[in-house]
Amino acid sequence: MEASRPLDMLNESRNKRVMVELKNGKQYVGTLRAFDIHINVVLANADEMQDNESKRKMGSVFLRGDTIILISPA
């Protein structure tokens, strides 16, 4: 099923691994657990990434929606 709205895509990605890129250039890969209409997201088992390698293990993280520029399947 193809997503017809942006939040549909996020719903389909819930409990799956996603990559989130922020305005400051940082990237996080983790399991999408929750999000809201502001695209604030919660990732579980998250890693902060640099040059496609894990820089540090973060566990659960909350990422503020207005700092996010990209969310993609990992």
C-alpha positions as CSV (number, residue, x, y, z in Angstrom):
1,M,0.0,0.0,0.0
2,E,1.4,3.4,-1.0
3,A,1.2,6.2,1.5
4,S,-1.1,9.0,0.4
5,R,-0.1,11.5,3.1
6,P,3.2,12.2,4.9
7,L,1.9,10.9,8.2
8,D,0.8,7.7,6.5
9,M,4.4,7.0,5.5
10,L,5.4,7.5,9.2
11,N,2.7,5.2,10.3
12,E,3.9,2.5,7.9
13,S,7.5,3.0,9.3
14,R,6.4,2.6,13.0
15,N,8.5,-0.1,14.7
16,K,10.9,-0.2,11.7
17,R,14.4,1.1,11.4
18,V,14.6,4.6,10.0
19,M,17.3,7.2,9.5
20,V,16.7,10.8,10.6
21,E,18.8,13.7,9.4
22,L,18.8,17.0,11.3
23,K,19.4,20.5,10.2
24,N,22.8,20.5,12.0
25,G,23.9,17.6,9.9
26,K,23.7,14.9,12.5
27,Q,22.1,11.6,11.6
28,Y,20.4,9.0,13.8
29,V,19.3,5.5,13.0
30,G,16.8,3.7,15.2
31,T,13.5,2.1,15.5
32,L,10.6,4.6,15.1
33,R,8.4,4.2,18.1
34,A,6.3,7.3,18.1
35,F,5.6,10.7,16.4
36,D,3.1,13.5,16.5
37,I,1.6,16.0,14.1
38,H,4.7,18.3,14.6
39,I,6.9,15.3,13.4
40,N,8.6,15.1,16.8
41,V,9.8,11.6,16.8
42,V,11.0,9.0,19.4
43,L,13.6,6.4,18.3
44,A,14.5,3.3,20.3
45,N,17.9,1.6,20.1
46,A,19.2,4.7,18.3
47,D,22.8,5.3,17.0
48,E,24.3,8.6,16.2
49,M,25.9,8.1,12.8
50,Q,28.9,9.7,11.1
51,D,30.2,8.7,7.7
52,N,27.8,5.7,7.7
53,E,29.2,4.3,10.9
54,S,27.9,4.3,14.4
55,K,29.5,7.1,16.3
56,R,27.8,6.4,19.6
57,K,24.9,4.4,21.0
58,M,22.1,6.6,22.2
59,G,19.3,4.2,23.3
60,S,16.0,6.0,23.3
61,V,16.0,9.5,21.8
62,F,13.4,12.3,21.3
63,L,14.1,14.4,18.2
64,R,12.3,17.7,17.8
65,G,10.3,18.0,14.6
66,D,11.5,21.4,13.6
67,T,15.1,20.2,13.6
68,I,14.4,17.3,11.2
69,I,15.0,17.6,7.4
70,L,14.8,14.0,6.4
71,I,13.3,10.7,7.6
72,S,14.1,7.6,5.5
73,P,13.9,3.8,5.8
74,A,17.3,2.7,7.2
